[in-house]
Amino acid sequence: MTHRYDAVIVGTGLAGLRAAMEMPPGARVALLSKVYPTRSHSGAAQGGIAAALGNEEPDMPEWHTYDTVKGGDYLTDQDAAEVLAADGPRAIFELEHLGVPFNRRPDGRIAQRAFGGHTRDFGAAPVKRACHAADRTGRVVLDTLYMESVRRGFRVFPEFSLVDILLREGRVAGLVAMEFATGELHVFETRLLLLATGGFGRVYRTTSNCFANTGDGVYLAYRAGVPLQDMEFVQFHPTGIHGLGVLISEAARGEGGFLRNGDGQRFMDRYAPTIRDLAARDVVSRAILTEIREGRGIQGGDCVHLDLRHLGSERISEKLSEIASFIRIYLGLDPSNDLIPVSPTCHYMMGGIPTNLDGQVRAADGSIVPGFYAVGECACISVHGANRLGCNSLLDLVVFGRRAGQKMVKDLSLLDRTELSSKSESRIHGRMKRLVESRGEVRVPDLRSRMQSVMNRYGLAFRSEPGLRQGLAEIRELAEQCAFVKVENRQRGYNAELMEALELESLLGLSELILVSALQRTESRGAHYREDHPLRNDKDWLKHTLVRARTEGPEVIHRPVVITRFEPKERVY
Ligand SMILES: Cc1cc2nc3c(=O)[nH]c(=O)nc-3n(C[C@H](O)[C@H](O)[C@H](O)COP(=O)(O)OP(=O)(O)OC[C@H]3O[C@@H](n4cnc5c(N)ncnc54)[C@H](O)[C@@H]3O)c2cc1C
């Protein structure tokens, strides 16, 4: 079936929905989502959304910009960080006016809490900057924006998966999506395409991400000829529930919780003397892993404790109720009485599809791909640099989602339609036929599990050349086996096995690109820590990585970092 639209937005998390809000009445706009829209991962965000409102204590957008640049270990493009911080207060008031039920202070203004790496006075002390609705912030913002999109009458295609991106003569022509309920392929002809397909934490075994976060959009963009930026920068959140990876938000430490090692000691003083447990995530995650490596994990094992007991049951149920219920359900523990075993979990991808400040996708030579936009976690503006600060993602989604939407509206009148070739579906038909008719013996869950083990082993927070080379060789071997994957389910509709086989190609492809990018960066910066190159090296490496597809395999090139105000200096917390 073929559909014709002016603009198609793929992904209905906060980034896609916020962009959609800019679309003018009467424009033919379609929204596609692999999962039911309100099940997008944005709905799982717990802790909050950052903005220098200064409601609790003095704060300024300049301090927020500085924290974002420093948090990103100076790989952040500073013009992007300035836009993020300066537009933050407006973005929060906009959400408030749309009806987001933020927690309030006694005087009626929006309440704010502390979060990792957010400071006042250029690093002097933690500042309360995170606006929140208890620990369900993403949930309430997502529901509010979805309600808004229903009110505006956008055409939503739920459970439609993007399976191919169609570019023609270097510009957007359309896309192909598979309808989960029927298995039918749909071609969408469109002048403008916005990808808002989220992250890909599912390349790792231990992750806080939902099952849909397999990075299809990012990988399909790469296959369509777009380079990917800064793929080596993968964020490991310090406090995943040990063994499961389910997130315990930084809000727990923002409200006053802290970490203890196996000796019962608070150890963050030794790693971040000024802001201790509220240092940036890469710093806290490495501190936990160092304690574990040096034998100070709980009972000498591979986790530490998060201590919330002193907060008391009342504060916990008021501000951290969802987290408390996770702890009860998954561990059978009560956070007001028990210590919680935690270890780092894969959480966020700093890298992705390179864009300018208006969400326009940039080709390898820096030029714009006409009609193509990306925003949210799948994009790399780069506002988070080498390490994202907590609560800056939700802000990124609404600030840059709006800008991308505004740019699309301008471009609607400028760009004509590109005719699709009659063979638009043939590439994906070929891929699906190969999967369904494969006589191979390899099962998708086995291959995915092996991939996740390789990534957990070699692509985690501590990396080295031999490990990365070994990991890359193993991932490439698994990718070859992908050609022999067997899909036993022959049913057309609701064929989850076929979906997972398609997702696996993206996951394996992205795993390779993470390792290729990590191998070439012979320095340590933000979330990327090389044991064989433990220092940051601004002389050679103050630049973004771009990896692009070549027939002989991925090729790495570089792009300079935008520095406006803050000259790189040593990063201490
Ligand atoms: C547990 C958890 C807690 C978090 N807490 C916070 C927090 O407190 N504050 C903060 O700032 N950040 C937080 N983050 C990070 C933040 O939530 C995410 O980075 C952000 O929500 C990503 O939003 P998005 O709009 O880019 O994508 P998502 O919300 O992930 O949505 C992706 C969309 O793309 C669609 N999609 C994907 N693939 C396809 C496909 N092939 N075809 C069609 N559609 C597709 C999905 O259906 C979905 O609609 C948290 C993340 C996690 C995992």
The ligand as a MOL file (V3000), in Angstrom:
LIG
                    3D

  0  0  0     0  0            999 V3000
M  V30 BEGIN CTAB
M  V30 COUNTS 53 58 0 0 0
M  V30 BEGIN ATOM
M  V30 1 C 14.5970 4.2460 32.6430 0
M  V30 2 C 15.0070 5.5720 32.0750 0
M  V30 3 C 14.8890 6.7280 32.8320 0
M  V30 4 C 15.2660 7.9610 32.2970 0
M  V30 5 N 15.1190 9.0800 33.0740 0
M  V30 6 C 15.4210 10.2880 32.5280 0
M  V30 7 C 15.1810 11.4830 33.2750 0
M  V30 8 O 14.6930 11.4700 34.4010 0
M  V30 9 N 15.5100 12.6610 32.6980 0
M  V30 10 C 16.0470 12.7460 31.4470 0
M  V30 11 O 16.3150 13.8540 30.9680 0
M  V30 12 N 16.2610 11.6230 30.7180 0
M  V30 13 C 15.9500 10.4050 31.2250 0
M  V30 14 N 16.1570 9.2790 30.4790 0
M  V30 15 C 16.5740 9.4090 29.0750 0
M  V30 16 C 15.3910 9.8110 28.2240 0
M  V30 17 O 14.2040 9.2800 28.7610 0
M  V30 18 C 15.5280 9.3230 26.7760 0
M  V30 19 O 16.7710 9.7110 26.2710 0
M  V30 20 C 14.4360 9.9430 25.9260 0
M  V30 21 O 13.1670 9.6760 26.4740 0
M  V30 22 C 14.4590 9.5000 24.4710 0
M  V30 23 O 13.3600 10.1210 23.8440 0
M  V30 24 P 13.1010 10.0280 22.2970 0
M  V30 25 O 11.8810 10.8430 22.0230 0
M  V30 26 O 14.3390 10.3630 21.5710 0
M  V30 27 O 12.8160 8.4990 22.0400 0
M  V30 28 P 11.8760 7.4100 22.8220 0
M  V30 29 O 11.0350 8.0130 23.8760 0
M  V30 30 O 12.7830 6.2920 23.1840 0
M  V30 31 O 10.9280 6.9620 21.6820 0
M  V30 32 C 11.3800 6.3060 20.5210 0
M  V30 33 C 10.2180 6.1970 19.5780 0
M  V30 34 O 10.6750 5.6610 18.3370 0
M  V30 35 C 9.8250 4.6280 17.9430 0
M  V30 36 N 10.6050 3.7130 17.1080 0
M  V30 37 C 11.7930 3.1280 17.3600 0
M  V30 38 N 12.1500 2.3550 16.3290 0
M  V30 39 C 11.1700 2.4570 15.4070 0
M  V30 40 C 10.9380 1.8710 14.1410 0
M  V30 41 N 11.8020 1.0260 13.5910 0
M  V30 42 N 9.7890 2.1860 13.4960 0
M  V30 43 C 8.8790 3.0360 14.0390 0
M  V30 44 N 9.0560 3.6120 15.2360 0
M  V30 45 C 10.1900 3.3240 15.9050 0
M  V30 46 C 9.3160 4.0040 19.2230 0
M  V30 47 O 8.1070 3.3240 18.9920 0
M  V30 48 C 9.1110 5.2560 20.0690 0
M  V30 49 O 7.8790 5.8610 19.7760 0
M  V30 50 C 15.7890 8.0440 30.9920 0
M  V30 51 C 15.9100 6.8910 30.2320 0
M  V30 52 C 15.5500 5.6740 30.7760 0
M  V30 53 C 15.7440 4.4380 29.9210 0
M  V30 END ATOM
M  V30 BEGIN BOND
M  V30 1 1 1 2
M  V30 2 1 2 3
M  V30 3 2 2 52
M  V30 4 2 3 4
M  V30 5 1 4 5
M  V30 6 1 4 50
M  V30 7 2 5 6
M  V30 8 1 6 7
M  V30 9 1 6 13
M  V30 10 2 7 8
M  V30 11 1 7 9
M  V30 12 1 9 10
M  V30 13 2 10 11
M  V30 14 1 10 12
M  V30 15 2 12 13
M  V30 16 1 13 14
M  V30 17 1 14 15
M  V30 18 1 14 50
M  V30 19 1 15 16
M  V30 20 1 16 17
M  V30 21 1 16 18
M  V30 22 1 18 19
M  V30 23 1 18 20
M  V30 24 1 20 21
M  V30 25 1 20 22
M  V30 26 1 22 23
M  V30 27 1 23 24
M  V30 28 2 24 25
M  V30 29 1 24 26
M  V30 30 1 24 27
M  V30 31 1 27 28
M  V30 32 2 28 29
M  V30 33 1 28 30
M  V30 34 1 28 31
M  V30 35 1 31 32
M  V30 36 1 32 33
M  V30 37 1 33 34
M  V30 38 1 33 48
M  V30 39 1 34 35
M  V30 40 1 35 36
M  V30 41 1 35 46
M  V30 42 1 36 37
M  V30 43 1 36 45
M  V30 44 2 37 38
M  V30 45 1 38 39
M  V30 46 1 39 40
M  V30 47 2 39 45
M  V30 48 1 40 41
M  V30 49 2 40 42
M  V30 50 1 42 43
M  V30 51 2 43 44
M  V30 52 1 44 45
M  V30 53 1 46 47
M  V30 54 1 46 48
M  V30 55 1 48 49
M  V30 56 2 50 51
M  V30 57 1 51 52
M  V30 58 1 52 53
M  V30 END BOND
M  V30 END CTAB
M  END
